[in-house]
Amino acid sequence: MKNTKRGIVAPLVVVLVAVLIIGGLVFYSRYQSQSQQDQSSYPEVNNAEQSGASPIKLLSAELPTSIPEQRSYADIFDCQPKDFDPNQRILNENMTRQDTVDLGGGYSLTPYQFGCASSQDFVLEVTKNGARHTLYTHISTWSLSANKEFLFLNNAIKNQKGTYDFQTRIINVKTKQAVSLPNIACASTRGFWNGQNLVTYSDYNTVEYGTTEMSDYITNICQWNTEGKVLNQLEAKLYWGAASAAYLNDKIGFLPKNSNIFYAYSNTVAPEKVSDNTYMCYLYLQDVTNQNNHKKIRITEGERGYCPEIEFDFDAFKYDATTINFKLVDQNSKNN
């Protein structure tokens, strides 16, 4: 009996070891495949794909000689009270006090968000050593620069006539010095800080562009310094999505280590159809000092107007390089 048991156990051990080895190889193969997918490096396109006219058009950075004045409104209709003051500690069911941001040097910024229906607006309170430094109300959008020194602000201001002016400004948080952006197409409420510069872009207005498909809308883009000077202006056919309001779905900006290179991650700038409703997503790169210096890098496929969310390693990327490292965040995600 002992010999019989040994004869049975030995093959079982061999089979078990073989199963473990095969399972380990399969797991390693899958891990290696996922690792390669998470940290991918794709070659740049060939010369033929780099040739021809750029789908991103450079425009003059010079302001037009005639700029229309900002429109005034008899009244404002947002979610916050007309004269909201955080010091009055009046409870408002539409209000949410957000986390205070330490700006350094004794300065702090506290946002108050108001929401009603499908809209939202804000109040910003800046304090110095606990005392109020300034208060900004009736804000539609705002953004704080990475160094926490400047605000990009869109808000309604009551004028001497008792009506309201909607202004788009760059504000030095500590000195309160403000620069109003001119009333041109790109200087809308849409914008974000890109390094030390501000990037704004024209808004898809369903009233003005109601007859234009969102995928055919030409977006005007401006790059500004903190003094409110236009550094660069360009335009591209970017994709806009629509929920409660229109929003830019493509990722745009300027390279962090080369602010002369504009990029757009999109599959609608110059559509390349792969199959039904599937298009190739490219990272488009345009030198803003030379219209003819441009290129595109093939990334992946996505539904029309929606490319998988990607994290690009722009810090390590050089424009003259032939590859770019990136990480696929979520294959099923869509840009916001």
C-alpha positions as a LaTeX table, in Angstrom:
\begin{tabular}{lrrr}
\hline
Residue & $x$ (\AA) & $y$ (\AA) & $z$ (\AA) \\
\hline
Met1 & 0.00 & 0.00 & 0.00 \\
Lys2 & 2.80 & 2.41 & 0.83 \\
Asn3 & 4.41 & 1.90 & $-2.55$ \\
Thr4 & 1.04 & 2.39 & $-4.28$ \\
Lys5 & 0.41 & 5.68 & $-2.48$ \\
Arg6 & 3.89 & 6.92 & $-3.38$ \\
Gly7 & 3.21 & 5.98 & $-6.99$ \\
Ile8 & 0.02 & 8.07 & $-6.97$ \\
Val9 & 1.42 & 11.06 & $-5.06$ \\
Ala10 & 4.49 & 11.53 & $-7.29$ \\
Pro11 & 2.52 & 12.21 & $-10.53$ \\
Leu12 & 0.19 & 14.54 & $-8.61$ \\
Val13 & 3.16 & 16.57 & $-7.39$ \\
Val14 & 4.51 & 16.81 & $-10.93$ \\
Val15 & 1.12 & 17.96 & $-12.25$ \\
Leu16 & 0.76 & 20.52 & $-9.45$ \\
Val17 & 4.22 & 21.95 & $-10.09$ \\
Ala18 & 3.47 & 22.17 & $-13.83$ \\
Val19 & 0.19 & 24.00 & $-13.12$ \\
Leu20 & 1.96 & 26.48 & $-10.85$ \\
Ile21 & 4.68 & 27.13 & $-13.43$ \\
Ile22 & 2.18 & 27.65 & $-16.26$ \\
Gly23 & 0.00 & 29.89 & $-14.04$ \\
Gly24 & 3.04 & 31.93 & $-13.08$ \\
Leu25 & 4.05 & 32.39 & $-16.69$ \\
Val26 & 0.52 & 33.49 & $-17.63$ \\
Phe27 & 0.40 & 35.95 & $-14.71$ \\
Tyr28 & 3.84 & 37.36 & $-15.59$ \\
Ser29 & 2.85 & 37.70 & $-19.23$ \\
Arg30 & $-0.31$ & 39.58 & $-18.31$ \\
Tyr31 & 1.57 & 41.79 & $-15.81$ \\
Gln32 & 4.25 & 42.58 & $-18.35$ \\
Ser33 & 1.62 & 43.37 & $-20.99$ \\
Gln34 & $-0.27$ & 45.68 & $-18.57$ \\
Ser35 & 2.99 & 47.33 & $-17.49$ \\
Gln36 & 3.88 & 48.02 & $-21.10$ \\
Gln37 & 0.39 & 49.40 & $-21.70$ \\
Asp38 & 0.60 & 51.68 & $-18.64$ \\
Gln39 & 4.00 & 53.09 & $-19.62$ \\
Ser40 & 3.92 & 53.22 & $-23.41$ \\
Ser41 & 6.19 & 55.02 & $-25.81$ \\
Tyr42 & 4.92 & 55.51 & $-29.33$ \\
Pro43 & 7.08 & 56.57 & $-32.29$ \\
Glu44 & 6.40 & 59.86 & $-33.95$ \\
Val45 & 4.72 & 59.91 & $-37.34$ \\
Asn46 & 6.77 & 59.63 & $-40.52$ \\
Asn47 & 7.79 & 62.56 & $-42.70$ \\
Ala48 & 4.83 & 62.13 & $-45.03$ \\
Glu49 & 2.38 & 62.61 & $-42.15$ \\
Gln50 & 4.32 & 65.64 & $-40.94$ \\
Ser51 & 4.23 & 67.32 & $-44.33$ \\
Gly52 & 1.46 & 69.54 & $-45.67$ \\
Ala53 & $-0.46$ & 72.35 & $-44.07$ \\
Ser54 & $-0.95$ & 72.34 & $-40.33$ \\
Pro55 & $-4.55$ & 71.82 & $-39.12$ \\
Ile56 & $-3.78$ & 74.39 & $-36.39$ \\
Lys57 & $-3.74$ & 77.93 & $-37.74$ \\
Leu58 & $-1.63$ & 80.70 & $-36.23$ \\
Leu59 & $-3.27$ & 84.11 & $-35.94$ \\
Ser60 & $-1.83$ & 87.54 & $-35.29$ \\
Ala61 & $-1.24$ & 88.36 & $-31.62$ \\
Glu62 & $-1.95$ & 92.01 & $-32.39$ \\
Leu63 & $-5.28$ & 93.25 & $-31.04$ \\
Pro64 & $-7.82$ & 94.61 & $-33.54$ \\
Thr65 & $-7.97$ & 98.40 & $-33.83$ \\
Ser66 & $-11.66$ & 98.40 & $-32.88$ \\
Ile67 & $-12.80$ & 96.33 & $-29.91$ \\
Pro68 & $-16.46$ & 96.38 & $-28.84$ \\
Glu69 & $-17.23$ & 97.43 & $-25.27$ \\
Gln70 & $-18.35$ & 94.88 & $-22.74$ \\
Arg71 & $-22.10$ & 94.56 & $-22.60$ \\
Ser72 & $-23.89$ & 95.85 & $-19.49$ \\
Tyr73 & $-26.88$ & 94.12 & $-17.92$ \\
Ala74 & $-29.72$ & 95.71 & $-15.99$ \\
Asp75 & $-29.68$ & 92.87 & $-13.49$ \\
Ile76 & $-27.96$ & 89.60 & $-12.74$ \\
Phe77 & $-29.57$ & 86.25 & $-12.20$ \\
Asp78 & $-27.32$ & 83.78 & $-10.45$ \\
Cys79 & $-27.60$ & 81.49 & $-7.44$ \\
Gln80 & $-26.17$ & 83.79 & $-4.75$ \\
Pro81 & $-27.76$ & 86.72 & $-2.90$ \\
Lys82 & $-27.17$ & 90.15 & $-4.43$ \\
Asp83 & $-24.96$ & 91.29 & $-1.55$ \\
Phe84 & $-23.55$ & 88.16 & 0.01 \\
Asp85 & $-21.03$ & 88.69 & 2.82 \\
Pro86 & $-19.47$ & 85.67 & 4.60 \\
Asn87 & $-19.02$ & 87.78 & 7.76 \\
Gln88 & $-22.78$ & 88.04 & 8.17 \\
Arg89 & $-22.92$ & 84.26 & 8.59 \\
Ile90 & $-26.29$ & 84.06 & 6.87 \\
Leu91 & $-27.21$ & 80.45 & 6.18 \\
Asn92 & $-27.95$ & 79.66 & 2.57 \\
Glu93 & $-29.07$ & 76.20 & 1.52 \\
Asn94 & $-27.53$ & 76.75 & $-1.93$ \\
Met95 & $-24.10$ & 77.57 & $-0.50$ \\
Thr96 & $-21.09$ & 75.31 & 0.15 \\
Arg97 & $-18.00$ & 76.67 & 1.87 \\
Gln98 & $-14.99$ & 75.08 & 0.21 \\
Asp99 & $-11.55$ & 74.44 & 1.69 \\
Thr100 & $-9.42$ & 77.49 & 2.43 \\
Val101 & $-6.25$ & 77.81 & 0.34 \\
Asp102 & $-3.06$ & 79.03 & 2.02 \\
Leu103 & $-1.48$ & 81.58 & $-0.33$ \\
Gly104 & 1.60 & 82.18 & 1.81 \\
Gly105 & 2.75 & 85.36 & 3.54 \\
Gly106 & $-0.32$ & 85.36 & 5.80 \\
Tyr107 & $-2.77$ & 85.40 & 2.87 \\
Ser108 & $-5.60$ & 82.90 & 2.48 \\
Leu109 & $-8.39$ & 82.37 & $-0.04$ \\
Thr110 & $-11.78$ & 80.84 & 0.78 \\
Pro111 & $-14.23$ & 79.97 & $-2.02$ \\
Tyr112 & $-18.00$ & 79.84 & $-1.48$ \\
Gln113 & $-19.94$ & 77.92 & $-4.10$ \\
Phe114 & $-23.61$ & 78.53 & $-4.85$ \\
Gly115 & $-25.69$ & 76.11 & $-6.89$ \\
Cys116 & $-29.23$ & 76.14 & $-8.21$ \\
Ala117 & $-30.91$ & 74.23 & $-11.03$ \\
Ser118 & $-28.04$ & 73.27 & $-13.35$ \\
Ser119 & $-25.84$ & 76.34 & $-12.76$ \\
Gln120 & $-23.29$ & 77.43 & $-10.20$ \\
Asp121 & $-21.40$ & 80.57 & $-9.23$ \\
Phe122 & $-18.91$ & 81.65 & $-6.59$ \\
Val123 & $-17.75$ & 84.18 & $-4.02$ \\
Leu124 & $-14.04$ & 84.45 & $-3.17$ \\
Glu125 & $-12.81$ & 85.94 & 0.09 \\
Val126 & $-9.11$ & 86.78 & 0.45 \\
Thr127 & $-7.83$ & 87.44 & 3.97 \\
Lys128 & $-4.50$ & 88.63 & 5.33 \\
Asn129 & $-3.58$ & 87.52 & 8.84 \\
Gly130 & $-7.24$ & 86.66 & 9.43 \\
Ala131 & $-8.63$ & 90.06 & 8.34 \\
Arg132 & $-10.43$ & 90.58 & 5.06 \\
His133 & $-8.19$ & 91.72 & 2.23 \\
Thr134 & $-10.80$ & 91.69 & $-0.55$ \\
Leu135 & $-14.09$ & 90.06 & $-1.56$ \\
Tyr136 & $-15.11$ & 89.05 & $-5.10$ \\
Thr137 & $-18.77$ & 88.22 & $-5.72$ \\
His138 & $-20.98$ & 87.01 & $-8.59$ \\
Ile139 & $-18.20$ & 84.93 & $-10.13$ \\
Ser140 & $-19.05$ & 82.58 & $-12.97$ \\
Thr141 & $-15.58$ & 80.98 & $-13.29$ \\
Trp142 & $-12.21$ & 81.38 & $-11.61$ \\
Ser143 & $-8.78$ & 79.79 & $-11.55$ \\
Leu144 & $-5.76$ & 80.26 & $-9.27$ \\
Ser145 & $-2.26$ & 80.19 & $-10.78$ \\
Ala146 & 0.14 & 77.45 & $-9.69$ \\
Asn147 & 2.28 & 79.94 & $-7.76$ \\
Lys148 & $-0.92$ & 81.19 & $-6.01$ \\
Glu149 & $-0.19$ & 84.79 & $-6.97$ \\
Phe150 & $-2.79$ & 85.44 & $-9.69$ \\
Leu151 & $-6.48$ & 84.85 & $-10.26$ \\
Phe152 & $-8.25$ & 84.37 & $-13.56$ \\
Leu153 & $-11.68$ & 85.75 & $-12.75$ \\
Asn154 & $-15.00$ & 86.23 & $-14.54$ \\
Asn155 & $-17.57$ & 88.12 & $-12.50$ \\
Ala156 & $-20.31$ & 90.73 & $-12.60$ \\
Ile157 & $-19.42$ & 94.15 & $-11.20$ \\
Lys158 & $-21.96$ & 96.85 & $-10.41$ \\
Asn159 & $-21.10$ & 100.09 & $-12.20$ \\
Gln160 & $-21.95$ & 103.73 & $-11.41$ \\
Lys161 & $-25.13$ & 103.52 & $-13.46$ \\
Gly162 & $-26.47$ & 100.74 & $-11.25$ \\
Thr163 & $-26.16$ & 98.12 & $-14.01$ \\
Tyr164 & $-23.73$ & 95.22 & $-14.12$ \\
Asp165 & $-20.65$ & 94.68 & $-16.27$ \\
Phe166 & $-19.29$ & 91.18 & $-16.77$ \\
Gln167 & $-15.51$ & 91.37 & $-16.77$ \\
Thr168 & $-12.76$ & 88.87 & $-17.50$ \\
Arg169 & $-9.66$ & 89.80 & $-15.53$ \\
Ile170 & $-6.24$ & 88.74 & $-14.32$ \\
Ile171 & $-5.83$ & 89.85 & $-10.71$ \\
Asn172 & $-2.77$ & 89.92 & $-8.50$ \\
Val173 & $-4.17$ & 88.39 & $-5.31$ \\
Lys174 & $-1.97$ & 90.30 & $-2.87$ \\
Thr175 & $-1.71$ & 93.73 & $-4.54$ \\
Lys176 & $-5.30$ & 93.62 & $-5.92$ \\
Gln177 & $-3.98$ & 95.00 & $-9.21$ \\
Ala178 & $-6.35$ & 93.89 & $-11.97$ \\
Val179 & $-6.06$ & 93.79 & $-15.76$ \\
Ser180 & $-9.24$ & 93.44 & $-17.83$ \\
Leu181 & $-8.86$ & 91.24 & $-20.89$ \\
Pro182 & $-10.10$ & 92.84 & $-24.13$ \\
Asn183 & $-13.48$ & 91.83 & $-25.51$ \\
Ile184 & $-12.20$ & 89.50 & $-28.23$ \\
Ala185 & $-13.36$ & 86.01 & $-29.16$ \\
Cys186 & $-10.81$ & 84.03 & $-27.15$ \\
Ala187 & $-11.22$ & 86.09 & $-23.95$ \\
Ser188 & $-14.28$ & 84.21 & $-22.73$ \\
Thr189 & $-15.10$ & 82.69 & $-19.35$ \\
Arg190 & $-13.20$ & 79.58 & $-20.45$ \\
Gly191 & $-9.60$ & 79.47 & $-19.33$ \\
Phe192 & $-6.89$ & 77.87 & $-17.20$ \\
Trp193 & $-3.38$ & 78.56 & $-16.00$ \\
Asn194 & $-0.67$ & 76.83 & $-18.01$ \\
Gly195 & 2.62 & 77.32 & $-16.18$ \\
Gln196 & 3.07 & 81.07 & $-15.61$ \\
Asn197 & 0.75 & 81.99 & $-18.49$ \\
Leu198 & $-3.01$ & 81.98 & $-18.91$ \\
Val199 & $-4.79$ & 80.11 & $-21.71$ \\
Thr200 & $-8.31$ & 81.15 & $-22.70$ \\
Tyr201 & $-10.49$ & 79.97 & $-25.57$ \\
Ser202 & $-13.70$ & 81.00 & $-27.29$ \\
Asp203 & $-16.94$ & 79.63 & $-25.94$ \\
Tyr204 & $-19.25$ & 77.51 & $-28.07$ \\
Asn205 & $-22.34$ & 79.72 & $-28.04$ \\
Thr206 & $-25.45$ & 77.83 & $-29.08$ \\
Val207 & $-27.17$ & 81.09 & $-29.96$ \\
Glu208 & $-24.39$ & 82.38 & $-32.19$ \\
Tyr209 & $-23.29$ & 79.00 & $-33.56$ \\
Gly210 & $-26.58$ & 77.13 & $-33.43$ \\
Thr211 & $-26.32$ & 76.11 & $-37.07$ \\
Thr212 & $-22.75$ & 74.84 & $-36.72$ \\
Glu213 & $-22.10$ & 71.24 & $-35.66$ \\
Met214 & $-19.97$ & 71.09 & $-32.53$ \\
Ser215 & $-17.43$ & 68.92 & $-34.33$ \\
Asp216 & $-17.04$ & 71.63 & $-37.01$ \\
Tyr217 & $-16.75$ & 74.57 & $-34.63$ \\
Ile218 & $-13.44$ & 76.44 & $-34.90$ \\
Thr219 & $-12.14$ & 77.30 & $-31.42$ \\
Asn220 & $-10.08$ & 80.46 & $-31.00$ \\
Ile221 & $-7.28$ & 80.14 & $-28.41$ \\
Cys222 & $-5.13$ & 82.81 & $-26.73$ \\
Gln223 & $-2.06$ & 82.66 & $-24.51$ \\
Trp224 & $-1.60$ & 85.63 & $-22.11$ \\
Asn225 & 1.04 & 86.76 & $-19.68$ \\
Thr226 & 0.07 & 87.98 & $-16.20$ \\
Glu227 & 0.07 & 91.58 & $-17.44$ \\
Gly228 & $-2.81$ & 90.81 & $-19.80$ \\
Lys229 & $-0.77$ & 90.87 & $-23.00$ \\
Val230 & $-1.65$ & 88.41 & $-25.78$ \\
Leu231 & 1.44 & 86.30 & $-26.42$ \\
Asn232 & $-0.05$ & 84.01 & $-29.06$ \\
Gln233 & $-3.37$ & 83.47 & $-30.79$ \\
Leu234 & $-4.38$ & 80.45 & $-32.85$ \\
Glu235 & $-7.41$ & 78.42 & $-33.91$ \\
Ala236 & $-8.23$ & 74.74 & $-34.38$ \\
Lys237 & $-11.22$ & 72.51 & $-35.01$ \\
Leu238 & $-11.68$ & 71.06 & $-31.53$ \\
Tyr239 & $-14.52$ & 68.90 & $-30.28$ \\
Trp240 & $-17.19$ & 70.28 & $-27.96$ \\
Gly241 & $-19.49$ & 68.08 & $-25.93$ \\
Ala242 & $-22.83$ & 69.05 & $-24.45$ \\
Ala243 & $-24.44$ & 68.29 & $-21.10$ \\
Ser244 & $-26.22$ & 71.06 & $-19.18$ \\
Ala245 & $-23.85$ & 73.35 & $-21.10$ \\
Ala246 & $-21.30$ & 73.02 & $-23.88$ \\
Tyr247 & $-17.75$ & 72.12 & $-22.86$ \\
Leu248 & $-14.45$ & 71.62 & $-24.66$ \\
Asn249 & $-13.75$ & 67.90 & $-24.78$ \\
Asp250 & $-10.20$ & 67.97 & $-26.18$ \\
Lys251 & $-7.10$ & 68.47 & $-24.06$ \\
Ile252 & $-5.11$ & 71.58 & $-25.06$ \\
Gly253 & $-2.21$ & 73.64 & $-23.70$ \\
Phe254 & 1.42 & 74.60 & $-24.17$ \\
Leu255 & 4.38 & 72.39 & $-23.30$ \\
Pro256 & 5.55 & 73.15 & $-19.73$ \\
Lys257 & 9.21 & 73.37 & $-20.77$ \\
Asn258 & 8.59 & 75.08 & $-24.11$ \\
Ser259 & 5.74 & 77.59 & $-24.08$ \\
Asn260 & 6.21 & 78.15 & $-27.82$ \\
Ile261 & 4.78 & 74.70 & $-28.56$ \\
Phe262 & 1.00 & 74.37 & $-28.49$ \\
Tyr263 & $-0.55$ & 70.90 & $-28.20$ \\
Ala264 & $-4.00$ & 69.41 & $-28.73$ \\
Tyr265 & $-4.93$ & 65.81 & $-27.96$ \\
Ser266 & $-7.85$ & 65.10 & $-30.25$ \\
Asn267 & $-9.33$ & 63.04 & $-33.06$ \\
Thr268 & $-11.24$ & 65.89 & $-34.70$ \\
Val269 & $-8.51$ & 68.46 & $-35.44$ \\
Ala270 & $-7.89$ & 66.60 & $-38.70$ \\
Pro271 & $-10.23$ & 63.57 & $-38.56$ \\
Glu272 & $-8.78$ & 60.20 & $-39.61$ \\
Lys273 & $-11.50$ & 57.55 & $-39.66$ \\
Val274 & $-10.53$ & 54.02 & $-38.64$ \\
Ser275 & $-13.95$ & 52.38 & $-38.73$ \\
Asp276 & $-17.57$ & 53.27 & $-38.04$ \\
Asn277 & $-17.53$ & 56.06 & $-35.44$ \\
Thr278 & $-13.91$ & 55.25 & $-34.55$ \\
Tyr279 & $-11.15$ & 57.77 & $-35.24$ \\
Met280 & $-7.42$ & 57.92 & $-34.62$ \\
Cys281 & $-6.42$ & 60.10 & $-31.65$ \\
Tyr282 & $-3.31$ & 62.20 & $-32.19$ \\
Leu283 & $-1.23$ & 64.54 & $-30.11$ \\
Tyr284 & $-0.93$ & 67.57 & $-32.41$ \\
Leu285 & 2.05 & 69.87 & $-31.85$ \\
Gln286 & 2.40 & 73.34 & $-33.35$ \\
Asp287 & 5.30 & 75.77 & $-33.03$ \\
Val288 & 3.65 & 79.19 & $-32.50$ \\
Thr289 & 6.72 & 80.95 & $-33.91$ \\
Asn290 & 6.63 & 79.06 & $-37.22$ \\
Gln291 & 3.43 & 77.90 & $-38.96$ \\
Asn292 & 5.38 & 75.31 & $-40.97$ \\
Asn293 & 6.93 & 73.67 & $-37.91$ \\
His294 & 4.33 & 71.17 & $-36.77$ \\
Lys295 & 3.88 & 67.44 & $-36.22$ \\
Lys296 & 1.48 & 64.89 & $-34.85$ \\
Ile297 & 1.98 & 61.72 & $-32.82$ \\
Arg298 & $-0.32$ & 58.74 & $-33.22$ \\
Ile299 & $-1.64$ & 57.71 & $-29.78$ \\
Thr300 & $-4.68$ & 55.41 & $-29.89$ \\
Glu301 & $-8.23$ & 55.04 & $-31.22$ \\
Gly302 & $-11.43$ & 56.49 & $-29.80$ \\
Glu303 & $-15.03$ & 57.30 & $-30.56$ \\
Arg304 & $-15.58$ & 60.46 & $-32.57$ \\
Gly305 & $-14.83$ & 63.40 & $-30.29$ \\
Tyr306 & $-13.76$ & 61.21 & $-27.36$ \\
Cys307 & $-10.20$ & 59.99 & $-26.92$ \\
Pro308 & $-9.22$ & 57.74 & $-23.99$ \\
Glu309 & $-7.85$ & 59.77 & $-21.09$ \\
Ile310 & $-4.07$ & 59.99 & $-21.27$ \\
Glu311 & $-1.40$ & 61.32 & $-18.93$ \\
Phe312 & 1.49 & 62.59 & $-21.05$ \\
Asp313 & 4.98 & 62.90 & $-19.63$ \\
Phe314 & 5.42 & 66.44 & $-20.95$ \\
Asp315 & 8.17 & 67.22 & $-18.43$ \\
Ala316 & 10.50 & 64.70 & $-20.08$ \\
Phe317 & 9.32 & 65.38 & $-23.63$ \\
Lys318 & 11.34 & 67.45 & $-26.08$ \\
Tyr319 & 9.79 & 68.74 & $-29.27$ \\
Asp320 & 12.65 & 67.42 & $-31.41$ \\
Ala321 & 12.37 & 63.93 & $-29.90$ \\
Thr322 & 10.90 & 61.02 & $-31.82$ \\
Thr323 & 8.87 & 59.49 & $-28.97$ \\
Ile324 & 6.72 & 60.56 & $-26.05$ \\
Asn325 & 5.96 & 58.60 & $-22.89$ \\
Phe326 & 2.38 & 58.46 & $-21.70$ \\
Lys327 & 0.11 & 56.48 & $-19.44$ \\
Leu328 & $-3.37$ & 55.30 & $-20.32$ \\
Val329 & $-5.52$ & 56.38 & $-17.37$ \\
Asp330 & $-8.75$ & 54.61 & $-18.27$ \\
Gln331 & $-9.51$ & 52.87 & $-21.54$ \\
Asn332 & $-13.24$ & 53.52 & $-21.11$ \\
Ser333 & $-13.00$ & 57.08 & $-19.80$ \\
Lys334 & $-13.85$ & 60.25 & $-21.69$ \\
Asn335 & $-12.19$ & 63.61 & $-21.37$ \\
Asn336 & $-13.97$ & 66.41 & $-19.52$ \\
\hline
\end{tabular}
